[in-house]
Amino acid sequence: MENIIIEVKKTRSNLKDKEVGEQLISDKAHYRTNSDYKTLVCFIYDPDGLLNNPVGLKNDLSETNSNMNTIVIICPNN
């Protein structure tokens, strides 16, 4: 068993960089409380290019550690 969580977000006028980041930070903290989860994959769908800094968002939220790995995928790559 891989113990992977996949979280999907779609940007919209009221869900851009700051809001997506805040939601995912909160979600990461929640998932960490369950030691069974080993990897969180965050898929952010941004079809209209609403994210101002997708690379920064990805870098800020991605992490590899012994508690839980977080992988951030933003599509399309704007």
All heavy atoms as a GROMACS GRO file, in nm:
protein
  618
    1MET      N    1   0.083  -0.117   0.000
    1MET     CA    2   0.000   0.000   0.000
    1MET      C    3   0.088   0.124   0.000
    1MET      O    4   0.183   0.133   0.077
    1MET     CB    5  -0.093   0.000   0.122
    1MET     CG    6  -0.188   0.116   0.115
    1MET     SD    7  -0.296   0.144   0.256
    1MET     CE    8  -0.385  -0.005   0.273
    2GLU      N    9   0.056   0.220  -0.086
    2GLU     CA   10   0.139   0.339  -0.103
    2GLU      C   11   0.101   0.454  -0.011
    2GLU      O   12   0.181   0.543   0.012
    2GLU     CB   13   0.132   0.387  -0.248
    2GLU     CG   14   0.188   0.287  -0.347
    2GLU     CD   15   0.335   0.260  -0.327
    2GLU    OE1   16   0.411   0.352  -0.293
    2GLU    OE2   17   0.374   0.144  -0.344
    3ASN      N   18  -0.024   0.459   0.038
    3ASN     CA   19  -0.069   0.566   0.128
    3ASN      C   20  -0.051   0.705   0.069
    3ASN      O   21   0.014   0.792   0.126
    3ASN     CB   22   0.001   0.555   0.263
    3ASN     CG   23  -0.028   0.425   0.331
    3ASN    OD1   24  -0.132   0.365   0.311
    3ASN    ND2   25   0.066   0.378   0.411
    4ILE      N   26  -0.109   0.722  -0.050
    4ILE     CA   27  -0.099   0.848  -0.123
    4ILE      C   28  -0.234   0.920  -0.119
    4ILE      O   29  -0.338   0.858  -0.138
    4ILE     CB   30  -0.059   0.823  -0.269
    4ILE    CG1   31   0.080   0.759  -0.275
    4ILE    CG2   32  -0.062   0.953  -0.349
    4ILE    CD1   33   0.121   0.714  -0.413
    5ILE      N   34  -0.229   1.049  -0.096
    5ILE     CA   35  -0.348   1.134  -0.103
    5ILE      C   36  -0.332   1.220  -0.228
    5ILE      O   37  -0.224   1.275  -0.252
    5ILE     CB   38  -0.357   1.229   0.017
    5ILE    CG1   39  -0.346   1.154   0.147
    5ILE    CG2   40  -0.483   1.313   0.010
    5ILE    CD1   41  -0.304   1.242   0.260
    6ILE      N   42  -0.438   1.235  -0.304
    6ILE     CA   43  -0.436   1.326  -0.420
    6ILE      C   44  -0.541   1.433  -0.395
    6ILE      O   45  -0.658   1.404  -0.375
    6ILE     CB   46  -0.466   1.251  -0.551
    6ILE    CG1   47  -0.359   1.144  -0.574
    6ILE    CG2   48  -0.472   1.350  -0.667
    6ILE    CD1   49  -0.385   1.055  -0.693
    7GLU      N   50  -0.495   1.556  -0.395
    7GLU     CA   51  -0.585   1.669  -0.375
    7GLU      C   52  -0.585   1.750  -0.504
    7GLU      O   53  -0.480   1.778  -0.562
    7GLU     CB   54  -0.536   1.755  -0.259
    7GLU     CG   55  -0.620   1.875  -0.239
    7GLU     CD   56  -0.646   1.906  -0.093
    7GLU    OE1   57  -0.598   1.832  -0.006
    7GLU    OE2   58  -0.711   2.006  -0.069
    8VAL      N   59  -0.704   1.789  -0.549
    8VAL     CA   60  -0.718   1.862  -0.675
    8VAL      C   61  -0.782   1.997  -0.648
    8VAL      O   62  -0.883   2.006  -0.577
    8VAL     CB   63  -0.805   1.781  -0.776
    8VAL    CG1   64  -0.824   1.859  -0.904
    8VAL    CG2   65  -0.743   1.645  -0.803
    9LYS      N   66  -0.723   2.101  -0.703
    9LYS     CA   67  -0.777   2.237  -0.694
    9LYS      C   68  -0.786   2.293  -0.835
    9LYS      O   69  -0.702   2.266  -0.920
    9LYS     CB   70  -0.685   2.329  -0.613
    9LYS     CG   71  -0.657   2.284  -0.471
    9LYS     CD   72  -0.767   2.323  -0.379
    9LYS     CE   73  -0.731   2.286  -0.236
    9LYS     NZ   74  -0.844   2.301  -0.148
   10LYS      N   75  -0.890   2.373  -0.860
   10LYS     CA   76  -0.904   2.445  -0.987
   10LYS      C   77  -0.912   2.593  -0.956
   10LYS      O   78  -0.994   2.635  -0.874
   10LYS     CB   79  -1.029   2.401  -1.063
   10LYS     CG   80  -1.043   2.473  -1.197
   10LYS     CD   81  -1.172   2.433  -1.268
   10LYS     CE   82  -1.186   2.503  -1.400
   10LYS     NZ   83  -1.210   2.646  -1.390
   11THR      N   84  -0.824   2.669  -1.019
   11THR     CA   85  -0.824   2.813  -0.994
   11THR      C   86  -0.952   2.875  -1.051
   11THR      O   87  -1.014   2.823  -1.143
   11THR     CB   88  -0.702   2.881  -1.058
   11THR    OG1   89  -0.703   2.856  -1.198
   11THR    CG2   90  -0.572   2.832  -0.996
   12ARG      N   91  -0.987   2.989  -0.991
   12ARG     CA   92  -1.100   3.070  -1.038
   12ARG      C   93  -1.076   3.211  -0.985
   12ARG      O   94  -0.976   3.235  -0.918
   12ARG     CB   95  -1.232   3.012  -0.992
   12ARG     CG   96  -1.246   2.990  -0.844
   12ARG     CD   97  -1.377   2.919  -0.810
   12ARG     NE   98  -1.392   2.903  -0.667
   12ARG     CZ   99  -1.344   2.804  -0.595
   12ARG    NH1  100  -1.273   2.709  -0.654
   12ARG    NH2  101  -1.361   2.798  -0.466
   13SER      N  102  -1.164   3.301  -1.014
   13SER     CA  103  -1.140   3.441  -0.979
   13SER      C  104  -1.113   3.463  -0.830
   13SER      O  105  -1.038   3.552  -0.793
   13SER     CB  106  -1.256   3.529  -1.025
   13SER     OG  107  -1.375   3.492  -0.959
   14ASN      N  108  -1.173   3.382  -0.744
   14ASN     CA  109  -1.150   3.398  -0.600
   14ASN      C  110  -1.063   3.287  -0.541
   14ASN      O  111  -1.062   3.268  -0.420
   14ASN     CB  112  -1.283   3.408  -0.525
   14ASN     CG  113  -1.367   3.283  -0.537
   14ASN    OD1  114  -1.343   3.198  -0.622
   14ASN    ND2  115  -1.467   3.272  -0.452
   15LEU      N  116  -0.992   3.214  -0.626
   15LEU     CA  117  -0.901   3.109  -0.579
   15LEU      C  118  -0.774   3.115  -0.662
   15LEU      O  119  -0.758   3.045  -0.761
   15LEU     CB  120  -0.967   2.970  -0.589
   15LEU     CG  121  -0.891   2.855  -0.524
   15LEU    CD1  122  -0.885   2.874  -0.373
   15LEU    CD2  123  -0.956   2.723  -0.557
   16LYS      N  124  -0.686   3.206  -0.621
   16LYS     CA  125  -0.559   3.226  -0.691
   16LYS      C  126  -0.444   3.189  -0.598
   16LYS      O  127  -0.464   3.115  -0.503
   16LYS     CB  128  -0.548   3.371  -0.738
   16LYS     CG  129  -0.655   3.409  -0.839
   16LYS     CD  130  -0.642   3.552  -0.883
   16LYS     CE  131  -0.757   3.592  -0.974
   16LYS     NZ  132  -0.752   3.733  -1.006
   17ASP      N  133  -0.326   3.240  -0.624
   17ASP     CA  134  -0.205   3.201  -0.551
   17ASP      C  135  -0.223   3.196  -0.399
   17ASP      O  136  -0.199   3.093  -0.337
   17ASP     CB  137  -0.089   3.298  -0.582
   17ASP     CG  138  -0.057   3.305  -0.729
   17ASP    OD1  139  -0.141   3.357  -0.805
   17ASP    OD2  140   0.051   3.262  -0.768
   18LYS      N  141  -0.261   3.308  -0.342
   18LYS     CA  142  -0.269   3.319  -0.196
   18LYS      C  143  -0.370   3.221  -0.140
   18LYS      O  144  -0.341   3.149  -0.043
   18LYS     CB  145  -0.307   3.461  -0.156
   18LYS     CG  146  -0.318   3.480  -0.007
   18LYS     CD  147  -0.358   3.620   0.030
   18LYS     CE  148  -0.376   3.631   0.181
   18LYS     NZ  149  -0.435   3.756   0.221
   19GLU      N  150  -0.488   3.215  -0.197
   19GLU     CA  151  -0.594   3.129  -0.146
   19GLU      C  152  -0.562   2.980  -0.164
   19GLU      O  153  -0.583   2.900  -0.072
   19GLU     CB  154  -0.727   3.162  -0.214
   19GLU     CG  155  -0.779   3.302  -0.188
   19GLU     CD  156  -0.713   3.411  -0.272
   19GLU    OE1  157  -0.645   3.378  -0.373
   19GLU    OE2  158  -0.729   3.529  -0.237
   20VAL      N  159  -0.508   2.945  -0.280
   20VAL     CA  160  -0.467   2.806  -0.303
   20VAL      C  161  -0.358   2.768  -0.204
   20VAL      O  162  -0.363   2.661  -0.142
   20VAL     CB  163  -0.419   2.784  -0.449
   20VAL    CG1  164  -0.351   2.648  -0.464
   20VAL    CG2  165  -0.534   2.796  -0.547
   21GLY      N  166  -0.261   2.855  -0.187
   21GLY     CA  167  -0.152   2.828  -0.093
   21GLY      C  168  -0.202   2.809   0.049
   21GLY      O  169  -0.161   2.715   0.118
   22GLU      N  170  -0.290   2.898   0.093
   22GLU     CA  171  -0.343   2.887   0.229
   22GLU      C  172  -0.421   2.758   0.247
   22GLU      O  173  -0.408   2.690   0.350
   22GLU     CB  174  -0.433   3.008   0.260
   22GLU     CG  175  -0.356   3.136   0.278
   22GLU     CD  176  -0.445   3.259   0.291
   22GLU    OE1  177  -0.568   3.249   0.267
   22GLU    OE2  178  -0.391   3.366   0.326
   23GLN      N  179  -0.503   2.722   0.150
   23GLN     CA  180  -0.580   2.598   0.159
   23GLN      C  181  -0.490   2.476   0.166
   23GLN      O  182  -0.511   2.386   0.247
   23GLN     CB  183  -0.677   2.586   0.041
   23GLN     CG  184  -0.795   2.678   0.049
   23GLN     CD  185  -0.893   2.657  -0.065
   23GLN    OE1  186  -0.889   2.556  -0.135
   23GLN    NE2  187  -0.982   2.752  -0.084
   24LEU      N  188  -0.387   2.474   0.081
   24LEU     CA  189  -0.299   2.357   0.078
   24LEU      C  190  -0.213   2.348   0.203
   24LEU      O  191  -0.184   2.238   0.251
   24LEU     CB  192  -0.215   2.356  -0.049
   24LEU     CG  193  -0.297   2.329  -0.176
   24LEU    CD1  194  -0.208   2.338  -0.300
   24LEU    CD2  195  -0.365   2.193  -0.170
   25ILE      N  196  -0.171   2.460   0.258
   25ILE     CA  197  -0.096   2.458   0.385
   25ILE      C  198  -0.183   2.399   0.495
   25ILE      O  199  -0.138   2.314   0.574
   25ILE     CB  200  -0.046   2.600   0.422
   25ILE    CG1  201   0.067   2.641   0.328
   25ILE    CG2  202  -0.002   2.606   0.568
   25ILE    CD1  203   0.105   2.788   0.337
   26SER      N  204  -0.308   2.441   0.500
   26SER     CA  205  -0.402   2.388   0.598
   26SER      C  206  -0.426   2.238   0.576
   26SER      O  207  -0.427   2.160   0.672
   26SER     CB  208  -0.533   2.465   0.590
   26SER     OG  209  -0.629   2.408   0.674
   27ASP      N  210  -0.444   2.200   0.452
   27ASP     CA  211  -0.469   2.059   0.420
   27ASP      C  212  -0.348   1.972   0.456
   27ASP      O  213  -0.363   1.862   0.509
   27ASP     CB  214  -0.504   2.042   0.273
   27ASP     CG  215  -0.636   2.110   0.237
   27ASP    OD1  216  -0.716   2.140   0.329
   27ASP    OD2  217  -0.658   2.135   0.117
   28LYS      N  218  -0.227   2.023   0.427
   28LYS     CA  219  -0.106   1.948   0.461
   28LYS      C  220  -0.098   1.922   0.612
   28LYS      O  221  -0.066   1.812   0.656
   28LYS     CB  222   0.019   2.024   0.416
   28LYS     CG  223   0.048   2.015   0.268
   28LYS     CD  224   0.158   2.107   0.225
   28LYS     CE  225   0.290   2.078   0.287
   28LYS     NZ  226   0.401   2.155   0.228
   29ALA      N  227  -0.129   2.025   0.690
   29ALA     CA  228  -0.126   2.011   0.835
   29ALA      C  229  -0.228   1.906   0.880
   29ALA      O  230  -0.199   1.824   0.968
   29ALA     CB  231  -0.154   2.145   0.902
   30HIS      N  232  -0.343   1.908   0.820
   30HIS     CA  233  -0.447   1.810   0.854
   30HIS      C  234  -0.401   1.668   0.821
   30HIS      O  235  -0.415   1.577   0.903
   30HIS     CB  236  -0.576   1.843   0.780
   30HIS     CG  237  -0.680   1.737   0.791
   30HIS    ND1  238  -0.754   1.718   0.907
   30HIS    CD2  239  -0.721   1.642   0.704
   30HIS    CE1  240  -0.836   1.615   0.888
   30HIS    NE2  241  -0.818   1.569   0.766
   31TYR      N  242  -0.348   1.647   0.701
   31TYR     CA  243  -0.306   1.513   0.659
   31TYR      C  244  -0.188   1.461   0.741
   31TYR      O  245  -0.174   1.341   0.760
   31TYR     CB  246  -0.273   1.510   0.511
   31TYR     CG  247  -0.392   1.534   0.421
   31TYR    CD1  248  -0.386   1.625   0.317
   31TYR    CD2  249  -0.512   1.467   0.440
   31TYR    CE1  250  -0.494   1.649   0.234
   31TYR    CE2  251  -0.621   1.489   0.358
   31TYR     CZ  252  -0.612   1.580   0.256
   31TYR     OH  253  -0.720   1.602   0.174
   32ARG      N  254  -0.104   1.550   0.788
   32ARG     CA  255   0.011   1.508   0.870
   32ARG      C  256  -0.032   1.446   1.002
   32ARG      O  257   0.043   1.371   1.062
   32ARG     CB  258   0.102   1.626   0.898
   32ARG     CG  259   0.200   1.652   0.790
   32ARG     CD  260   0.312   1.742   0.840
   32ARG     NE  261   0.397   1.774   0.730
   32ARG     CZ  262   0.405   1.893   0.672
   32ARG    NH1  263   0.335   1.993   0.718
   32ARG    NH2  264   0.484   1.913   0.570
   33THR      N  265  -0.152   1.480   1.048
   33THR     CA  266  -0.198   1.425   1.176
   33THR      C  267  -0.228   1.275   1.164
   33THR      O  268  -0.239   1.208   1.265
   33THR     CB  269  -0.324   1.498   1.227
   33THR    OG1  270  -0.431   1.480   1.135
   33THR    CG2  271  -0.295   1.646   1.248
   34ASN      N  272  -0.241   1.226   1.043
   34ASN     CA  273  -0.263   1.083   1.022
   34ASN      C  274  -0.132   1.023   0.972
   34ASN      O  275  -0.093   1.044   0.859
   34ASN     CB  276  -0.375   1.060   0.920
   34ASN     CG  277  -0.408   0.914   0.906
   34ASN    OD1  278  -0.323   0.827   0.922
   34ASN    ND2  279  -0.533   0.885   0.875
   35SER      N  280  -0.067   0.947   1.056
   35SER     CA  281   0.066   0.896   1.024
   35SER      C  282   0.064   0.792   0.912
   35SER      O  283   0.169   0.750   0.866
   35SER     CB  284   0.132   0.837   1.149
   35SER     OG  285   0.054   0.729   1.196
   36ASP      N  286  -0.054   0.748   0.869
   36ASP     CA  287  -0.061   0.649   0.762
   36ASP      C  288  -0.028   0.709   0.626
   36ASP      O  289   0.010   0.638   0.534
   36ASP     CB  290  -0.201   0.585   0.755
   36ASP     CG  291  -0.230   0.497   0.875
   36ASP    OD1  292  -0.133   0.453   0.940
   36ASP    OD2  293  -0.348   0.474   0.903
   37TYR      N  294  -0.047   0.839   0.611
   37TYR     CA  295  -0.022   0.904   0.482
   37TYR      C  296   0.127   0.931   0.465
   37TYR      O  297   0.191   0.987   0.552
   37TYR     CB  298  -0.099   1.035   0.470
   37TYR     CG  299  -0.249   1.018   0.476
   37TYR    CD1  300  -0.325   1.093   0.564
   37TYR    CD2  301  -0.314   0.926   0.396
   37TYR    CE1  302  -0.463   1.078   0.569
   37TYR    CE2  303  -0.451   0.910   0.401
   37TYR     CZ  304  -0.525   0.987   0.488
   37TYR     OH  305  -0.661   0.972   0.493
   38LYS      N  306   0.180   0.892   0.350
   38LYS     CA  307   0.323   0.910   0.323
   38LYS      C  308   0.349   1.014   0.213
   38LYS      O  309   0.455   1.075   0.210
   38LYS     CB  310   0.389   0.777   0.283
   38LYS     CG  311   0.376   0.670   0.388
   38LYS     CD  312   0.443   0.712   0.517
   38LYS     CE  313   0.428   0.605   0.623
   38LYS     NZ  314   0.440   0.656   0.757
   39THR      N  315   0.253   1.032   0.122
   39THR     CA  316   0.271   1.125   0.012
   39THR      C  317   0.142   1.200  -0.015
   39THR      O  318   0.035   1.140  -0.022
   39THR     CB  319   0.314   1.052  -0.117
   39THR    OG1  320   0.434   0.980  -0.091
   39THR    CG2  321   0.338   1.150  -0.231
   40LEU      N  322   0.154   1.331  -0.031
   40LEU     CA  323   0.042   1.416  -0.072
   40LEU      C  324   0.076   1.472  -0.209
   40LEU      O  325   0.180   1.535  -0.227
   40LEU     CB  326   0.022   1.531   0.027
   40LEU     CG  327  -0.076   1.642  -0.013
   40LEU    CD1  328  -0.218   1.588  -0.031
   40LEU    CD2  329  -0.074   1.754   0.091
   41VAL      N  330  -0.011   1.446  -0.307
   41VAL     CA  331   0.005   1.501  -0.440
   41VAL      C  332  -0.101   1.608  -0.456
   41VAL      O  333  -0.220   1.582  -0.443
   41VAL     CB  334  -0.012   1.393  -0.550
   41VAL    CG1  335  -0.002   1.455  -0.688
   41VAL    CG2  336   0.090   1.282  -0.532
   42CYS      N  337  -0.057   1.731  -0.482
   42CYS     CA  338  -0.148   1.843  -0.501
   42CYS      C  339  -0.148   1.877  -0.650
   42CYS      O  340  -0.046   1.920  -0.704
   42CYS     CB  341  -0.102   1.965  -0.423
   42CYS     SG  342  -0.084   1.935  -0.246
   43PHE      N  343  -0.261   1.857  -0.714
   43PHE     CA  344  -0.276   1.889  -0.856
   43PHE      C  345  -0.357   2.018  -0.864
   43PHE      O  346  -0.472   2.022  -0.820
   43PHE     CB  347  -0.346   1.776  -0.930
   43PHE     CG  348  -0.364   1.804  -1.076
   43PHE    CD1  349  -0.260   1.782  -1.166
   43PHE    CD2  350  -0.483   1.855  -1.124
   43PHE    CE1  351  -0.276   1.809  -1.300
   43PHE    CE2  352  -0.500   1.882  -1.259
   43PHE     CZ  353  -0.397   1.859  -1.347
   44ILE      N  354  -0.297   2.122  -0.919
   44ILE     CA  355  -0.364   2.251  -0.933
   44ILE      C  356  -0.388   2.274  -1.081
   44ILE      O  357  -0.294   2.282  -1.161
   44ILE     CB  358  -0.279   2.365  -0.874
   44ILE    CG1  359  -0.246   2.336  -0.728
   44ILE    CG2  360  -0.351   2.499  -0.891
   44ILE    CD1  361  -0.141   2.426  -0.668
   45TYR      N  362  -0.515   2.281  -1.118
   45TYR     CA  363  -0.553   2.302  -1.257
   45TYR      C  364  -0.580   2.451  -1.276
   45TYR      O  365  -0.669   2.508  -1.212
   45TYR     CB  366  -0.677   2.218  -1.289
   45TYR     CG  367  -0.723   2.228  -1.432
   45TYR    CD1  368  -0.635   2.207  -1.538
   45TYR    CD2  369  -0.855   2.257  -1.462
   45TYR    CE1  370  -0.678   2.215  -1.669
   45TYR    CE2  371  -0.899   2.264  -1.593
   45TYR     CZ  372  -0.810   2.244  -1.697
   45TYR     OH  373  -0.852   2.251  -1.826
   46ASP      N  374  -0.500   2.514  -1.361
   46ASP     CA  375  -0.506   2.658  -1.384
   46ASP      C  376  -0.525   2.686  -1.534
   46ASP      O  377  -0.435   2.739  -1.599
   46ASP     CB  378  -0.377   2.723  -1.331
   46ASP     CG  379  -0.378   2.874  -1.340
   46ASP    OD1  380  -0.486   2.934  -1.334
   46ASP    OD2  381  -0.268   2.932  -1.352
   47PRO      N  382  -0.643   2.650  -1.588
   47PRO     CA  383  -0.662   2.661  -1.734
   47PRO      C  384  -0.661   2.804  -1.787
   47PRO      O  385  -0.628   2.826  -1.903
   47PRO     CB  386  -0.799   2.596  -1.755
   47PRO     CG  387  -0.872   2.618  -1.628
   47PRO     CD  388  -0.765   2.606  -1.521
   48ASP      N  389  -0.693   2.902  -1.702
   48ASP     CA  390  -0.700   3.041  -1.747
   48ASP      C  391  -0.578   3.122  -1.709
   48ASP      O  392  -0.575   3.244  -1.727
   48ASP     CB  393  -0.827   3.106  -1.691
   48ASP     CG  394  -0.953   3.035  -1.738
   48ASP    OD1  395  -0.959   2.998  -1.857
   48ASP    OD2  396  -1.044   3.013  -1.655
   49GLY      N  397  -0.476   3.057  -1.654
   49GLY     CA  398  -0.352   3.127  -1.619
   49GLY      C  399  -0.371   3.231  -1.509
   49GLY      O  400  -0.310   3.337  -1.514
   50LEU      N  401  -0.453   3.200  -1.410
   50LEU     CA  402  -0.482   3.295  -1.303
   50LEU      C  403  -0.373   3.303  -1.197
   50LEU      O  404  -0.368   3.399  -1.121
   50LEU     CB  405  -0.616   3.260  -1.236
   50LEU     CG  406  -0.739   3.269  -1.327
   50LEU    CD1  407  -0.863   3.221  -1.252
   50LEU    CD2  408  -0.758   3.410  -1.378
   51LEU      N  409  -0.287   3.204  -1.191
   51LEU     CA  410  -0.178   3.207  -1.093
   51LEU      C  411  -0.071   3.304  -1.139
   51LEU      O  412  -0.022   3.297  -1.252
   51LEU     CB  413  -0.118   3.068  -1.074
   51LEU     CG  414  -0.211   2.962  -1.015
   51LEU    CD1  415  -0.140   2.827  -1.010
   51LEU    CD2  416  -0.260   3.002  -0.877
   52ASN      N  417  -0.034   3.397  -1.051
   52ASN     CA  418   0.070   3.495  -1.084
   52ASN      C  419   0.209   3.437  -1.075
   52ASN      O  420   0.299   3.477  -1.148
   52ASN     CB  421   0.059   3.616  -0.991
   52ASN     CG  422  -0.066   3.696  -1.017
   52ASN    OD1  423  -0.103   3.719  -1.131
   52ASN    ND2  424  -0.133   3.737  -0.911
   53ASN      N  425   0.228   3.343  -0.982
   53ASN     CA  426   0.361   3.288  -0.959
   53ASN      C  427   0.352   3.136  -0.937
   53ASN      O  428   0.373   3.088  -0.826
   53ASN     CB  429   0.426   3.356  -0.839
   53ASN     CG  430   0.570   3.315  -0.818
   53ASN    OD1  431   0.627   3.240  -0.898
   53ASN    ND2  432   0.629   3.360  -0.710
   54PRO      N  433   0.320   3.060  -1.042
   54PRO     CA  434   0.306   2.916  -1.023
   54PRO      C  435   0.434   2.847  -0.978
   54PRO      O  436   0.429   2.753  -0.897
   54PRO     CB  437   0.259   2.866  -1.160
   54PRO     CG  438   0.293   2.973  -1.256
   54PRO     CD  439   0.294   3.101  -1.179
   55VAL      N  440   0.548   2.893  -1.024
   55VAL     CA  441   0.676   2.831  -0.984
   55VAL      C  442   0.700   2.855  -0.835
   55VAL      O  443   0.739   2.763  -0.762
   55VAL     CB  444   0.793   2.886  -1.069
   55VAL    CG1  445   0.926   2.837  -1.016
   55VAL    CG2  446   0.774   2.847  -1.215
   56GLY      N  447   0.675   2.975  -0.789
   56GLY     CA  448   0.692   3.005  -0.647
   56GLY      C  449   0.597   2.925  -0.560
   56GLY      O  450   0.636   2.873  -0.455
   57LEU      N  451   0.472   2.912  -0.604
   57LEU     CA  452   0.373   2.834  -0.531
   57LEU      C  453   0.417   2.689  -0.521
   57LEU      O  454   0.415   2.628  -0.414
   57LEU     CB  455   0.238   2.846  -0.599
   57LEU     CG  456   0.118   2.784  -0.530
   57LEU    CD1  457   0.090   2.853  -0.396
   57LEU    CD2  458  -0.004   2.792  -0.619
   58LYS      N  459   0.462   2.635  -0.633
   58LYS     CA  460   0.509   2.497  -0.636
   58LYS      C  461   0.630   2.478  -0.544
   58LYS      O  462   0.635   2.383  -0.465
   58LYS     CB  463   0.545   2.458  -0.779
   58LYS     CG  464   0.591   2.317  -0.795
   58LYS     CD  465   0.618   2.285  -0.941
   58LYS     CE  466   0.666   2.143  -0.958
   58LYS     NZ  467   0.684   2.107  -1.099
   59ASN      N  468   0.725   2.569  -0.550
   59ASN     CA  469   0.844   2.560  -0.466
   59ASN      C  470   0.811   2.574  -0.318
   59ASN      O  471   0.870   2.505  -0.233
   59ASN     CB  472   0.948   2.664  -0.506
   59ASN     CG  473   1.010   2.634  -0.641
   59ASN    OD1  474   1.005   2.522  -0.689
   59ASN    ND2  475   1.066   2.736  -0.703
   60ASP      N  476   0.717   2.663  -0.285
   60ASP     CA  477   0.682   2.685  -0.145
   60ASP      C  478   0.610   2.566  -0.083
   60ASP      O  479   0.625   2.538   0.035
   60ASP     CB  480   0.592   2.809  -0.131
   60ASP     CG  481   0.668   2.939  -0.152
   60ASP    OD1  482   0.793   2.937  -0.153
   60ASP    OD2  483   0.602   3.044  -0.166
   61LEU      N  484   0.529   2.496  -0.162
   61LEU     CA  485   0.446   2.389  -0.108
   61LEU      C  486   0.509   2.250  -0.119
   61LEU      O  487   0.472   2.160  -0.044
   61LEU     CB  488   0.310   2.389  -0.176
   61LEU     CG  489   0.226   2.514  -0.152
   61LEU    CD1  490   0.103   2.514  -0.241
   61LEU    CD2  491   0.185   2.522  -0.005
   62SER      N  492   0.601   2.232  -0.212
   62SER     CA  493   0.664   2.100  -0.230
   62SER      C  494   0.764   2.076  -0.119
   62SER      O  495   0.834   2.167  -0.076
   62SER     CB  496   0.736   2.093  -0.364
   62SER     OG  497   0.646   2.108  -0.470
   63GLU      N  498   0.769   1.952  -0.072
   63GLU     CA  499   0.871   1.918   0.028
   63GLU      C  500   0.889   1.767   0.036
   63GLU      O  501   0.799   1.690   0.005
   63GLU     CB  502   0.838   1.975   0.166
   63GLU     CG  503   0.717   1.917   0.233
   63GLU     CD  504   0.692   1.980   0.369
   63GLU    OE1  505   0.784   1.982   0.454
   63GLU    OE2  506   0.579   2.025   0.391
   64THR      N  507   1.008   1.729   0.075
   64THR     CA  508   1.040   1.589   0.096
   64THR      C  509   1.095   1.577   0.237
   64THR      O  510   1.193   1.643   0.272
   64THR     CB  511   1.147   1.542  -0.005
   64THR    OG1  512   1.098   1.563  -0.136
   64THR    CG2  513   1.180   1.396   0.014
   65ASN      N  514   1.026   1.499   0.318
   65ASN     CA  515   1.076   1.474   0.453
   65ASN      C  516   1.025   1.340   0.502
   65ASN      O  517   0.947   1.273   0.434
   65ASN     CB  518   1.042   1.589   0.549
   65ASN     CG  519   0.894   1.606   0.570
   65ASN    OD1  520   0.822   1.510   0.592
   65ASN    ND2  521   0.847   1.729   0.563
   66SER      N  522   1.067   1.300   0.618
   66SER     CA  523   1.032   1.168   0.669
   66SER      C  524   0.886   1.157   0.713
   66SER      O  525   0.833   1.046   0.720
   66SER     CB  526   1.123   1.131   0.786
   66SER     OG  527   1.108   1.225   0.890
   67ASN      N  528   0.821   1.268   0.741
   67ASN     CA  529   0.681   1.264   0.784
   67ASN      C  530   0.586   1.243   0.668
   67ASN      O  531   0.501   1.155   0.671
   67ASN     CB  532   0.643   1.392   0.857
   67ASN     CG  533   0.720   1.410   0.986
   67ASN    OD1  534   0.758   1.313   1.049
   67ASN    ND2  535   0.744   1.533   1.022
   68MET      N  536   0.597   1.328   0.566
   68MET     CA  537   0.509   1.318   0.450
   68MET      C  538   0.568   1.399   0.336
   68MET      O  539   0.601   1.516   0.353
   68MET     CB  540   0.369   1.371   0.483
   68MET     CG  541   0.270   1.353   0.370
   68MET     SD  542   0.104   1.409   0.413
   68MET     CE  543   0.127   1.586   0.416
   69ASN      N  544   0.583   1.337   0.220
   69ASN     CA  545   0.629   1.407   0.100
   69ASN      C  546   0.513   1.480   0.037
   69ASN      O  547   0.401   1.430   0.035
   69ASN     CB  548   0.689   1.308   0.001
   69ASN     CG  549   0.811   1.239   0.056
   69ASN    OD1  550   0.892   1.298   0.123
   69ASN    ND2  551   0.822   1.111   0.027
   70THR      N  552   0.540   1.598  -0.016
   70THR     CA  553   0.438   1.675  -0.085
   70THR      C  554   0.488   1.706  -0.226
   70THR      O  555   0.595   1.765  -0.242
   70THR     CB  556   0.405   1.805  -0.012
   70THR    OG1  557   0.365   1.774   0.121
   70THR    CG2  558   0.293   1.881  -0.082
   71ILE      N  559   0.410   1.664  -0.325
   71ILE     CA  560   0.441   1.688  -0.465
   71ILE      C  561   0.334   1.782  -0.520
   71ILE      O  562   0.215   1.755  -0.506
   71ILE     CB  563   0.442   1.555  -0.543
   71ILE    CG1  564   0.544   1.459  -0.486
   71ILE    CG2  565   0.464   1.580  -0.693
   71ILE    CD1  566   0.528   1.316  -0.530
   72VAL      N  567   0.376   1.890  -0.583
   72VAL     CA  568   0.282   1.987  -0.639
   72VAL      C  569   0.295   1.986  -0.791
   72VAL      O  570   0.405   2.000  -0.844
   72VAL     CB  571   0.306   2.129  -0.583
   72VAL    CG1  572   0.210   2.228  -0.647
   72VAL    CG2  573   0.291   2.130  -0.431
   73ILE      N  574   0.182   1.968  -0.858
   73ILE     CA  575   0.177   1.970  -1.003
   73ILE      C  576   0.080   2.079  -1.044
   73ILE      O  577  -0.034   2.082  -0.997
   73ILE     CB  578   0.128   1.834  -1.058
   73ILE    CG1  579   0.222   1.721  -1.013
   73ILE    CG2  580   0.114   1.839  -1.210
   73ILE    CD1  581   0.164   1.583  -1.032
   74ILE      N  582   0.127   2.171  -1.128
   74ILE     CA  583   0.041   2.278  -1.178
   74ILE      C  584   0.028   2.261  -1.327
   74ILE      O  585   0.128   2.251  -1.398
   74ILE     CB  586   0.098   2.416  -1.142
   74ILE    CG1  587   0.107   2.430  -0.989
   74ILE    CG2  588   0.010   2.527  -1.202
   74ILE    CD1  589   0.174   2.558  -0.941
   75CYS      N  590  -0.094   2.256  -1.375
   75CYS     CA  591  -0.119   2.230  -1.515
   75CYS      C  592  -0.225   2.326  -1.568
   75CYS      O  593  -0.324   2.350  -1.498
   75CYS     CB  594  -0.165   2.086  -1.532
   75CYS     SG  595  -0.182   2.036  -1.701
   76PRO      N  596  -0.214   2.384  -1.682
   76PRO     CA  597  -0.095   2.374  -1.765
   76PRO      C  598   0.018   2.457  -1.708
   76PRO      O  599  -0.004   2.546  -1.626
   76PRO     CB  600  -0.140   2.430  -1.900
   76PRO     CG  601  -0.256   2.518  -1.868
   76PRO     CD  602  -0.319   2.463  -1.744
   77ASN      N  603   0.139   2.426  -1.749
   77ASN     CA  604   0.256   2.504  -1.706
   77ASN      C  605   0.254   2.637  -1.779
   77ASN      O  606   0.279   2.645  -1.897
   77ASN     CB  607   0.387   2.432  -1.739
   77ASN     CG  608   0.418   2.324  -1.640
   77ASN    OD1  609   0.376   2.331  -1.526
   77ASN    ND2  610   0.491   2.224  -1.683
   78ASN      N  611   0.219   2.743  -1.707
   78ASN     CA  612   0.210   2.877  -1.769
   78ASN      C  613   0.341   2.950  -1.760
   78ASN      O  614   0.408   2.950  -1.669
   78ASN     CB  615   0.098   2.957  -1.703
   78ASN     CG  616  -0.036   2.895  -1.726
   78ASN    OD1  617  -0.060   2.831  -1.827
   78ASN    ND2  618  -0.126   2.911  -1.632
   0.00000   0.00000   0.00000
